[in-house]
Amino acid sequence: MKFVVDTHTHTISSGHAYSTVQEMAREASVNGIEMFAITDHGPAMKGAPYLYHFGNLRVIPEIIYGVRVLKGVEANIIDYSGGLDVPDEYLRRLDFVIASFHDICIEPKTQEEHTRAVINVLKNPYVDAIAHPGNPQFPVDIEKVVSAAKENGKLIELNNQSFVTRKGCEENCKEFARECKKQGVRIVCGSDSHISFDVGRFEKIYKLLEEIDMPSELIMNTSVDKLDEYIKQKKARIRRK
């Protein structure tokens, strides 16, 4: 199994990342990545760019160094009704939107409140995936979250960096993967790279997916066509509303 898509990366614009778009694309090409999403942090994160940064992503070429570049964001969940720090008018212009909890943007509360927020986020038509949902700082009801992803046609992320920086997440990530397998919910895998050298690094995720024998048809990162088709279907759903 080989991944050719990375759906979670950060450029220098995030404020605590260290590479430019060109550097990310160059390293992606070296690492055999055919497509990656730029998902810089939303404005509630300290040091992150203003909203007009996301409105202007259209100036970035679609292909750099032979690698497809998706324009996206990692929006911050900022309240327990599922509100995000990036308005829908900006989200609708983007190719790929992930949303997540960060304790610098919202104070952790109860599992019930976390779960309610994530389920409401998954109802947002412009959100594609919940990022690092196994974060032990924000425990959720995994079965309910995966069910909500299935009901809304959304994706669950497995985050390679979480295994390094979020102590205690490994068992949660494994449980998410098992539940996605059980319910037939598709996953996306993100390096969460904050420097170009980490683009396309999925060592921890590979190991987890092999351990639980995850069906390849549920893994979006193995083919550019898979993600293209997902994005096409999402846009069609939005147009019908």
C-alpha positions, 0 to 999 in steps of 0.5 A, spaced: 500 500 500 502 506 497 499 513 499 500 518 493 495 524 496 497 528 503 490 532 505 493 535 511 499 540 510 501 547 513 506 552 510 509 558 513 503 562 513 500 558 519 505 562 523 508 556 526 510 552 520 517 553 516 516 552 509 513 555 503 508 552 498 514 551 493 518 548 498 512 543 500 511 542 492 518 540 491 519 535 497 512 532 495 514 531 488 521 527 491 517 523 496 512 520 490 506 525 492 502 526 486 497 531 490 497 535 497 492 539 500 495 546 503 491 546 510 493 552 513 490 554 520 484 558 521 485 565 524 483 563 531 490 560 531 495 565 534 500 567 528 495 564 523 493 568 517 487 573 516 481 570 512 483 574 506 489 569 505 484 563 504 480 568 499 486 569 495 489 562 495 486 562 487 493 565 485 497 558 487 497 554 481 494 548 480 500 544 479 507 545 481 513 541 480 508 536 477 504 535 483 497 537 484 495 542 489 489 543 493 487 549 496 484 548 503 484 550 510 484 547 517 478 551 520 478 551 528 472 549 532 471 555 536 464 553 540 460 547 542 455 548 537 460 546 532 461 553 529 468 554 525 473 560 525 472 561 517 465 563 514 462 559 509 463 564 504 470 562 504 469 555 505 465 554 499 471 557 495 476 551 497 477 544 495 478 541 501 476 543 508 478 540 515 476 542 521 479 540 528 479 542 536 485 546 538 486 547 546 489 554 544 482 556 540 477 552 545 477 550 552 476 542 553 470 540 556 466 534 556 465 528 552 458 529 550 459 537 548 465 535 544 461 529 540 455 534 539 460 539 536 463 534 532 457 532 529 454 539 528 461 540 524 460 534 520 453 537 518 456 543 515 456 542 507 463 545 506 467 541 511 470 534 508 473 531 514 475 532 522 482 532 523 486 528 528 479 526 532 483 521 536 486 527 540 485 525 547 484 532 550 478 532 546 475 525 547 468 524 543 463 518 542 467 515 537 461 510 534 457 517 534 462 521 530 463 515 525 456 514 524 455 522 523 460 522 518 457 516 514 450 520 514 453 526 512 458 523 506 464 525 510 471 523 512 475 521 518 482 523 518 488 519 521 493 524 523 500 521 522 503 527 527 498 525 532 502 519 534 508 523 535 505 530 538 499 528 542 501 523 547 495 518 548 492 518 541 494 511 539 489 507 542 483 512 540 486 513 533 486 505 532 479 505 535 477 510 530 480 506 524 476 500 527 469 503 527 470 506 520 472 499 518 466 496 521 461 502 518 464 502 512 466 510 512 472 512 508 478 515 511 483 520 509 490 520 512 494 527 513 502 528 515 500 534 518 507 536 516 509 543 518 516 543 514 517 540 507 521 534 509 514 531 512 510 531 506 508 524 505 510 521 511 505 516 514 509 511 517 505 510 523 498 510 519 501 505 515 502 500 521 496 502 524 492 500 517 496 494 516 494 491 523 487 492 523 487 490 515 483 496 513 480 495 506 483 499 501 477 502 498 476 505 504 482 509 504 482 515 500 490 517 499 491 511 495 489 514 488 488 522 486 482 519 482 479 517 489 479 524 492 477 527 485 471 523 485 469 525 492 470 532 491 466 532 485 460 529 489 461 534 494 460 540 489 454 536 486 451 535 493 452 543 494 449 545 488 443 541 489 441 545 495 
